[in-house]
Each structure stands twice: as C-alpha cells, then as structure tokens.
Amino acid sequence: MQSALKMLLEVDEHTAAVLDGQSRIANWLYNHLLEEANTLREKFRSTQDPEAAKVLYTKRGLRNRIPMLKKEYPFLRTVYSSVLKNAALRLSSAIQEYQKGRHGGRAKRVNWPKFRSWKRKWFSLQYDEPWKGFRLDGRTLVLSLGMAMDEATGKRKQVHVSTRLAEPLPDWFDSDKVRQLRIVKEGRLFYAVFTVERPVPSRRPVGRVIALDPNHKNLGYGVGTDGVATEILNPWFLKILDRRIDEVKSLRDRCQRKSVRAVREDGTEAWLPSRRWRKLNVRLEELWRVRREQTKVYLRTVANRLYREYDAVFVGDYAPHGGGISRGMRRAMNNQSLIGRFKETLAWVATRSGKVYGEWDEDGSTRTCHACHYKVPEGIPPEVREWTCPECGSRHLRDENAAMNGLAQVLKKVEVPCSGRLGGRVAVWTRRAWRFDGLGIAEMPGIVGGRVGDHAAGRQEIK
C-alpha cells in the first residue's frame, strides 16, 4: 500500500517566490494545453481527424506537445521536466475521465476540464520518479528546477532551490520506499508530500465487530458484539469554525475586488483588490486550512480508536444529501457532514492495520424493531429520537435500534466467535459516548434517552 507523508517546510521569501513562479508556469501550461485540446475537440467533431484524436484522447498525446512548446515559449525551460510532464498528464487524465463518464465507464459523469485559476488554487509541483529531481540531506530538501543561462560561461545549467523540513522524519520513513514527491501550498504554508510504499499486513482473524449507524445528529452510533453501545459525537469545533469563516467571508465580500489600478510592463491595465480584501482573504484561507487539518485529525483519531477496540467495523450505506427544512439547514448539513470522509478513513486504517471494513444495507433499519422485526409502515420522523414498537411494546432509542439491526445483518454474513451468543440475538449491556477533545477521545457519561446524562459517571450499565 502507499502512504502519504505530509511534512511542513521552512521556506524563506526568496524560495517562496521561486516556488510560486514554478507553480504559475505549470498552471499556464495546463491552461495552454487545455486551449489546444478545445480546438482539437472541435476539429475532431467536424472532421473525425484521427491525428486530432491521437493527441487529444491518448494518455501521452498532450504530453508529447511539450518539447515543441519549449521551443516556442523558452520560459518553460525554467521548470523541471517532471513538473511540466505531470501538468499535461493531469489534463489528459481529466479528459479520459470525461470520456469514461460519457461511455458508461464510471458511475457518475464528470464535466469537460475547465481552465484553472492560479490565484484560487495553487498548482502543485509533482516529481513522479523516486529521487529524480529532488534529494534529502538530513532535513534539507533540495529541489531541481529547470535550466537557466550562466552569465559566466554562457551555457545553460541546472538550477536548484533548497528548503528545510520543519520537523524530523518519522522512524518508519524508508528512503528506499519513496515513490514520488509533491510540493503543495495551503494558505502561506508549503508542504512536502512524500508517497511511500509500505507493506500491507496480513488479515487478522475477526473477533469483535461493531456496526455503525451514520447520521447528522452525531457522526455515528454503534453497537458491538461486546454489548457496548457507542455514540460518536460530532466535532464541536466545526460549528465555531464555520461561523467564523462566514463572518470573515462576509467582511471580505463587502470590500472592492477591483480597487487599485495597476499598469503592467507591456502597458496594459489591470485592477487589483483593495488591501483590506487581500488581508481578509489571507485570513479566510488560513481558517479553511485549519478546518481541513482539524477535521482530518478528528477522523483519524476516531478511526484508530475504533480499530483498537474492534477487529471489524461496518458502517451503514447512508449517503447524506442535505435534505433539511430550510436552505441554511441544508447548507449546514452538507458542509458539516463527514460521513463520506469517515468511511474513506476507516477503509484506509483497516487496510493499514490488517483489519476489516465494510458497509451494511440501511434500508428500513430505523423503522424495524430489532426485537420482533416489525416494520412501522409510515416510518419514523427524523425528530423522533425514541419510539415504542406497537407490536411487542419494546422501547427503542432510534440510532441504537438501527445499529442493532445493522449488527444482526452483519453477523449473518461474517463468521465471528461471538455471533452465536444469546442464540444469535444482539444485546446492549453498556452505553457510552465519545467526544474528541483535541488530544484524543474522551469517554463521556452514559447516554440517557439518547442524550448524554450530566448526572451519570462513566458508562451507564443496563440493568
């Protein structure tokens, strides 16, 4: 398996300007090749020219245009060849995904590639061959750039730029296993992302299993074969960060986007944003970066904690669509829902640790009584968190009942030592809640009526 190691870089102003320049040129090449691709697309539609299709729809057709473009635009020589090559391959990959969507090769269709704005998104620098174009001397990372003219000799020579890793490399890092490097920028911070090949551990025998019911009230509610019901509370920091992001964005949008008149070297005019707009935009980008990093830490912490206690984690196949009552509610549900990313994180942690990840069918799990399997015909409204089965009189917590139905469904497919306990029935003996406190998972007091009870201490035992 391949793992990504993301390391913060210590970059001075000169090095930052150099890396920005390399990214701008790669972004320009992407847009220039896209302009050519649009022309070739129209030509192929009208004439069915096979040469146009060969350049447009093959994997390396656009990449092979780079040597000719270097002769026409000499500034492309100042960028390392691997970075330019991957800018072209990225565009070709997007075109191929568009073609697959048209011909049914993928589940969801995608649009034709669009022009990229460098100011909106920094174009990453990718070195896709092991230790070719970059090297590490201790914590010093040396990157190869393009060719530049040496004033003393009058010949072209390779140019390099050096930066430093902000922290030491981890103990498991093996330089022989490095496959590629990407330089990315988030806000004002630069990162080196190493792709490292790591062995896949053998699959461990399945003992404890937990079935999770994902929803919007919390990240998920799970019931395990150990008789423990776990509510994973939503990250408390998301609402605070989203509120602050909305405030800063509102202030920024009130400023003039075109405020300062500037004249370029060629005599053309341009309008730049006001100084206040630029200042608020930098602050907004930093808030987005903090949100991404904190969300990633939260999901990985929860996933690792689950796999420390269970050998297999199964999640309901619910996909959020943000079906709220009002527009603001739908927007909040879509922005704060982490279900999709949580599933990806669980699958990655399972592969890395040699454990099991899967999904179970949620259809009818909420309105089906886990005790007598009676299905409420009209369903259970979302605001109803507890309900009583009209057939057998069992009292249910909404999420817990769905998770118990999911666990029973999983145990029919997965052979585990405890699946035959209690005649195949699923029982809950203990309830608990997990809350992320920034450093790890804090176990909260027991759950009473679907909510955390402030008066309880530790887990709530079910008598």
C-alpha positions in Angstrom: 0.0 0.0 0.0 1.0 3.6 -0.5 1.0 6.1 2.3 1.3 9.9 2.1 3.7 11.6 4.5 3.0 15.3 4.7 5.8 17.5 6.1 5.8 21.2 6.8 8.6 23.2 5.0 10.5 26.2 6.4 10.5 28.5 3.3 12.0 32.0 3.2 10.7 34.8 1.0 13.1 34.1 -1.9 12.3 30.4 -2.0 8.6 31.0 -1.7 8.8 33.4 -4.7 10.7 30.8 -6.7 8.2 28.0 -5.9 5.3 30.3 -6.8 6.9 31.1 -10.1 7.3 27.4 -10.9 3.6 26.8 -10.0 2.5 29.7 -12.1 4.3 28.3 -15.2 2.9 24.8 -14.7 -0.6 26.3 -14.3 -0.1 28.3 -17.5 1.0 25.1 -19.4 -2.2 23.3 -18.2 -4.4 26.2 -19.5 -2.5 26.4 -22.7 -2.8 22.7 -23.4 -6.5 22.9 -22.5 -6.9 25.6 -25.1 -5.3 23.4 -27.7 -7.5 20.5 -26.5 -10.6 22.5 -27.0 -9.5 23.3 -30.6 -8.7 19.7 -31.3 -12.0 18.6 -29.8 -14.0 20.9 -32.2 -11.8 19.7 -35.1 -12.4 16.1 -34.4 -16.1 16.6 -34.1 -16.3 18.2 -37.5 -13.7 16.2 -39.5 -13.2 13.0 -37.5 -9.4 13.5 -38.0 -7.6 10.5 -36.4 -4.5 12.6 -35.7 -6.5 15.0 -33.6 -8.0 12.1 -31.6 -4.5 10.7 -31.1 -3.3 13.9 -29.4 -6.5 14.5 -27.5 -7.6 11.2 -26.3 -4.4 9.2 -25.6 -2.6 9.3 -22.3 0.6 10.9 -23.6 -0.7 12.8 -26.6 -0.7 16.2 -24.9 2.5 15.5 -23.0 4.3 14.9 -26.3 3.4 18.6 -27.2 5.8 19.9 -24.5 9.1 19.7 -26.5 7.6 21.8 -29.3 6.1 24.3 -26.8 9.5 24.7 -25.1 10.9 26.0 -28.4 8.0 28.4 -28.9 8.0 29.5 -25.2 11.5 29.4 -23.8 10.4 30.3 -20.2 9.1 26.7 -19.9 12.7 25.5 -19.7 13.0 27.1 -16.3 10.7 24.4 -14.8 11.8 20.9 -14.2 10.6 18.4 -16.9 8.8 16.1 -14.5 6.6 19.0 -13.2 5.7 20.0 -16.8 5.0 16.4 -17.8 2.6 15.9 -14.9 0.8 19.1 -15.7 0.0 17.6 -19.1 -0.8 14.1 -17.7 -3.2 15.7 -15.2 -5.1 17.3 -18.1 -5.1 14.0 -20.1 -6.4 12.1 -17.1 -9.3 14.6 -16.7 -10.2 14.2 -20.4 -10.2 10.4 -20.1 -12.4 10.5 -17.0 -14.8 12.7 -19.0 -14.8 10.1 -21.8 -15.4 7.2 -19.4 -18.4 9.1 -17.9 -19.9 9.6 -21.4 -19.5 5.9 -22.3 -20.6 4.4 -19.0 -17.1 3.6 -17.7 -17.8 5.3 -14.4 -20.8 5.6 -12.1 -21.0 9.4 -12.2 -20.4 11.6 -15.2 -17.9 14.5 -15.0 -17.7 17.7 -17.0 -15.1 18.6 -19.5 -12.0 20.1 -17.8 -12.1 23.9 -17.1 -9.3 26.5 -17.1 -7.6 26.8 -13.7 -7.1 30.0 -11.7 -3.7 30.0 -10.0 -4.8 32.7 -7.6 -7.7 30.5 -6.5 -5.8 27.2 -6.2 -2.0 26.8 -6.2 -0.8 24.3 -8.8 1.2 21.5 -7.1 4.7 20.6 -8.3 4.9 16.8 -8.8 8.2 14.8 -9.1 6.9 11.4 -10.0 10.1 9.3 -10.1 12.0 8.2 -7.0 14.7 10.7 -6.1 14.8 12.2 -9.5 14.6 15.9 -9.3 14.8 16.0 -5.5 17.0 14.8 -2.7 17.2 14.9 1.1 20.3 15.8 3.0 19.3 15.3 6.6 16.3 17.6 6.9 17.3 19.7 3.9 15.2 19.1 0.8 16.9 20.1 -2.5 14.6 20.6 -5.5 15.7 20.7 -9.1 14.3 23.4 -11.2 14.7 24.0 -14.9 17.7 25.2 -17.0 19.0 28.8 -16.7 21.7 30.7 -18.6 25.0 31.0 -16.8 26.3 34.5 -17.3 29.9 33.5 -16.8 30.1 30.6 -19.2 27.2 31.5 -21.5 25.8 27.9 -21.2 22.7 26.6 -19.7 22.9 24.9 -16.3 20.6 23.1 -13.9 19.2 25.3 -11.1 18.3 24.1 -7.6 16.5 25.5 -4.6 16.8 24.4 -1.0 14.3 24.3 1.8 14.2 22.6 5.2 11.7 20.2 6.8 10.2 21.8 9.9 10.2 18.5 11.8 12.4 15.3 11.8 11.2 12.5 9.6 9.4 9.6 11.5 11.3 6.4 12.4 9.3 4.3 9.9 10.4 6.5 6.9 12.5 4.5 4.5 14.1 6.4 1.7 14.3 3.3 -0.5 10.5 3.1 -0.4 9.8 6.7 -1.6 8.0 6.7 -4.9 7.3 10.4 -5.6 7.1 13.9 -4.1 4.6 16.7 -4.4 5.1 20.3 -3.2 1.8 21.9 -2.2 0.8 25.2 -0.7 -2.0 25.8 1.7 -2.5 29.5 2.5 1.0 30.7 3.1 2.4 27.4 4.2 4.4 25.0 2.0 4.4 21.2 2.5 6.3 18.3 1.0 4.1 15.3 0.5 6.1 12.0 0.1 4.4 9.0 -1.3 5.9 6.0 0.5 5.4 2.3 -0.4 4.6 0.3 2.8 3.9 -3.4 3.2 0.3 -4.5 3.6 -0.1 -6.5 6.8 -1.9 -9.9 6.7 -5.5 -10.0 7.5 -6.1 -10.7 11.2 -8.9 -13.1 12.5 -12.2 -11.3 13.2 -13.2 -11.3 16.9 -15.0 -8.2 18.0 -17.4 -6.5 15.5 -19.2 -3.2 15.6 -21.9 -1.9 13.3 -22.2 1.9 13.0 -25.4 3.9 12.0 -24.2 7.2 10.5 -26.4 10.3 10.8 -26.4 14.0 11.3 -27.2 14.2 15.0 -23.8 12.6 15.6 -21.1 11.1 13.5 -22.4 7.6 14.2 -24.0 5.4 16.8 -22.5 1.9 17.0 -23.4 -1.4 18.7 -20.7 -4.0 19.1 -20.7 -7.8 19.8 -19.2 -7.0 23.2 -22.6 -5.5 24.2 -21.3 -1.9 24.3 -23.3 0.9 22.5 -21.1 3.9 21.5 -22.3 7.3 20.4 -19.6 9.2 18.5 -20.3 12.9 19.0 -19.9 15.3 16.1 -16.8 17.5 16.3 -17.7 20.5 18.4 -15.2 22.8 16.6 -16.9 22.7 13.2 -19.8 25.0 14.1 -17.4 27.5 15.6 -15.0 27.5 12.6 -17.9 27.6 10.1 -19.4 30.6 11.9 -16.0 32.4 11.9 -15.5 31.5 8.2 -18.9 33.0 7.3 -18.1 36.2 9.3 -14.7 36.7 7.6 -16.1 35.9 4.1 -18.9 38.4 4.6 -16.5 41.1 5.6 -14.2 40.3 2.6 -17.1 40.3 0.1 -18.1 43.8 1.2 -14.7 45.1 0.0 -14.0 46.1 -3.5 -12.5 43.3 -5.6 -11.3 45.7 -8.2 -10.0 48.7 -6.3 -6.3 49.6 -7.3 -5.4 50.4 -10.8 -2.1 48.9 -12.0 -0.2 49.2 -15.3 1.7 46.1 -16.5 5.1 46.2 -18.2 3.5 45.8 -21.6 1.3 48.9 -21.0 -1.9 47.1 -20.4 -4.1 48.0 -17.3 -5.2 45.7 -14.5 -7.3 46.2 -11.4 -6.1 44.7 -8.1 -8.2 44.1 -4.9 -8.0 46.5 -2.1 -5.5 45.9 0.7 -8.3 45.1 3.1 -9.7 42.5 0.7 -6.3 40.8 0.4 -5.8 40.8 4.2 -9.2 39.2 4.8 -8.7 36.7 2.0 -5.4 35.5 3.6 -7.3 35.1 6.9 -10.1 33.2 5.2 -7.6 30.8 3.6 -5.9 30.2 6.9 -9.3 29.4 8.5 -10.0 26.9 5.7 -6.6 25.3 6.2 -7.2 25.0 10.0 -10.6 23.4 9.3 -9.2 20.8 7.0 -6.4 19.9 9.3 -8.6 19.6 12.4 -11.2 17.6 10.6 -8.5 15.2 9.3 -7.1 14.7 12.8 -10.6 14.1 14.3 -11.5 11.4 11.7 -8.2 9.6 12.0 -8.3 9.7 15.8 -11.8 8.2 15.9 -10.9 5.5 13.3 -7.8 4.4 15.1 -9.7 4.3 18.4 -12.4 2.1 16.8 -9.9 -0.3 15.4 -8.0 -0.6 18.7 -11.2 -2.0 20.3 -12.7 -3.9 17.3 -11.4 -6.2 14.6 -14.1 -5.3 12.1 -16.1 -2.0 11.6 -19.2 -2.0 9.4 -20.9 1.3 8.5 -24.4 1.9 7.1 -24.5 2.8 3.4 -26.3 6.0 4.0 -25.2 8.9 1.8 -26.1 12.4 3.0 -27.9 14.7 0.6 -28.6 17.6 2.9 -32.3 17.3 2.9 -33.1 19.9 5.5 -36.1 22.0 6.0 -34.6 25.4 5.2 -31.7 26.5 2.9 -29.5 27.3 5.8 -30.2 23.9 7.4 -29.4 22.1 4.1 -26.2 24.0 3.7 -25.1 23.3 7.3 -25.8 19.6 6.9 -23.8 19.3 3.7 -20.9 21.3 5.0 -20.6 19.6 8.3 -21.4 16.1 7.3 -18.2 13.9 7.5 -19.8 10.6 6.7 -18.2 10.1 3.3 -14.7 11.1 4.5 -15.2 9.0 7.6 -15.8 5.9 5.5 -12.7 6.5 3.5 -10.6 7.0 6.6 -12.0 3.8 8.2 -11.1 1.8 5.0 -7.6 3.2 5.0 -7.0 2.5 8.7 -8.4 -1.1 8.2 -6.0 -1.8 5.3 -3.0 -0.4 7.2 -3.8 -2.4 10.3 -4.8 -5.7 8.7 -8.4 -5.4 9.9 -11.8 -5.4 8.3 -14.0 -2.6 6.9 -17.4 -3.0 5.2 -20.9 -1.5 4.8 -24.3 -2.8 5.5 -27.7 -2.1 3.9 -29.6 0.6 5.9 -32.9 0.2 4.1 -35.6 0.0 6.7 -33.2 -0.3 9.6 -34.6 2.6 11.6 -38.3 1.7 11.4 -37.7 -2.1 12.0 -37.9 -3.3 15.6 -34.8 -5.4 16.3 -36.7 -7.5 18.9 -39.7 -8.7 16.8 -38.7 -7.4 13.3 -42.0 -5.4 13.0 -41.7 -2.6 10.4 -43.6 0.7 11.1 -45.5 1.2 7.9 -45.3 5.0 7.8 -41.7 5.2 9.1 -40.2 7.2 11.9 -39.9 11.0 11.5 -36.4 12.4 12.0 -37.3 14.4 15.0 -38.4 11.3 16.9 -35.4 10.0 18.8 -37.2 7.4 20.9 -40.2 5.2 19.9 -42.1 2.2 21.1 -42.8 -0.8 19.0 -46.6 -1.2 18.5 -46.2 -4.9 18.1 -44.1 -6.1 21.1 -44.0 -2.9 23.2 -40.2 -2.7 23.2 -38.8 0.8 23.9 -36.1 1.9 21.4 -33.5 4.6 21.0 -33.7 5.5 17.3 -30.0 5.2 16.5 -29.4 2.3 18.8 -32.2 0.2 17.2 -30.8 0.9 13.7 -27.3 -0.1 14.7 -28.6 -3.3 16.3 -30.4 -4.2 13.1 -27.2 -3.5 11.2 -25.1 -5.7 13.6 -27.6 -8.6 13.2 -27.3 -8.2 9.4 -23.5 -8.2 9.6 -23.3 -11.3 11.8 -25.3 -13.3 9.3 -22.5 -12.6 6.7 -19.4 -12.6 8.9 -18.3 -15.6 10.9 -17.1 -14.4 14.3 -16.7 -16.4 17.5 -19.3 -14.5 19.4 -22.0 -14.5 16.7 -23.8 -17.4 18.2 -24.0 -15.8 21.7 -27.5 -15.5 23.1 -28.9 -17.5 20.2 -27.8 -15.0 17.6 -29.6 -12.1 19.4 -27.9 -8.7 19.8 -28.0 -7.2 23.2 -26.7 -3.9 24.7 -25.3 -4.0 28.2 -23.4 -0.7 28.4 -23.8 2.7 26.8 -21.1 5.3 26.4 -20.3 8.5 24.3 -17.1 9.5 22.7 -16.1 13.2 22.4 -13.0 14.5 20.6 -11.1 16.9 22.9 -8.3 17.9 20.5 -5.8 15.4 22.1 -7.7 12.2 21.8 -11.1 10.6 22.6 -12.7 11.4 25.9 -15.3 9.0 27.1 -18.3 10.9 28.3 -21.0 9.9 30.9 -23.7 7.4 30.0 -26.5 8.1 27.5 -29.9 8.6 28.9 -32.8 8.8 26.4 -30.5 9.2 23.5 -28.6 12.1 25.1 -25.6 12.3 27.4 -26.7 12.5 31.0 -24.8 15.1 33.0 -25.6 13.3 36.3 -24.1 10.0 35.3 -20.5 9.0 35.9 -18.6 6.7 33.4 -20.6 4.2 31.5 -24.3 3.5 32.1 -24.9 -0.1 33.0 -28.1 -1.5 31.6 -29.9 -3.4 34.4 
